[in-house]
Amino acid sequence: MLLASSTKQIDANLSSLAKQIEKQNPGLSVLVARQFRLAVRQTPLEVTISEPRKFNVLEEFILRAAIEFVPTPTLTELADLLGLDEIFVKSTATNLASLGTLEVPATGGITIAPQGRDFFDRGGISQSEVRSLYAVSDPLDQTLTFNFEPLVAETLDLPDLADLVFLEHQIADLANLTIAEIQPLIQASGLGIHVPEAGKIVTKCDVIGDDLDIWQTVSILVLLDAIENQTTIQVRQGKQILETASNLLNELESQQKLSLNELCKLTEEDVILEEPEIVPPPKTRKPASRKKRKETDSGNK
């Protein structure tokens, strides 16, 4: 099934895109360009990020004193030695103790913690940070991505693509994924919070709220290649071509699991019948036709 050459189904807000595609690709004709709404799944998360930090001068001096001074000094003695306010020295020592590098008894001298010597030799320590993230699972593009900001739900008076296309891709349940499975996905999202080569590691990921379906707009285009004499389906989000989604819809259409009539909102007048006994001349080939199918309601005008 192909559209008659004089027939095009182009949504008004996609007309400029269709003209741009045809201008940039003289061999292509945009026969259909329609917009649909698609629900993606958004999950709120909290991740713990561990990354190395070098000791500052005062931290390094306090740790060195705990290792090398005999007897080990008190914080008061260190403050006097350095000529610093004791409150400032105590605050720094308390922070080192919270990081597991120093032990500060109520009385007596400071001592190095069991792991403190190792951290001191390395010149730094791993510190943790907790950040909020949002995981977005797209059943059409078959992706799981992560963002710092939540998606904004769009108010869409558009037909639901799921009414026309059965999406077998299962939306990921974040609670069932291990941290080892989540880490490369976060890294691929380009957020800069999981960079193993820099020692920056996401060590924990917790779901902190309910999943939420967020409506997004996708554009479906049917392109006619005059040279190859065939049509292909292309999926876009804005101007970005979604290759995985495009391949999926083309595969479903070839398996007759997707009705191009319904997808493109075609009527019988929009379709030309297949004439297999006629072989057009190579230079003036007409688009190959396919059997027409009965139209069903697509829900959008």
Salt bridges, closest charged atoms under 4 A:
GLU22 OE2 - LYS8 NZ 2.73
GLU59 OE1 - ARG53 NH1 3.04
GLU60 OE2 - ARG64 NH2 3.75
GLU68 OE2 - ARG64 NH1 3.02
GLU86 OE2 - LYS90 NZ 3.06
ASP118 OD2 - ARG122 NH2 3.27
ASP121 OD1 - ARG117 NE 3.36
ASP206 OD2 - LYS204 NZ 3.71
ASP211 OD2 - ARG41 NH1 3.87
ASP213 OD1 - ARG41 NE 2.58
GLU253 OE2 - ARG290 NH1 3.04
GLU253 OE2 - ARG293 NH2 3.92
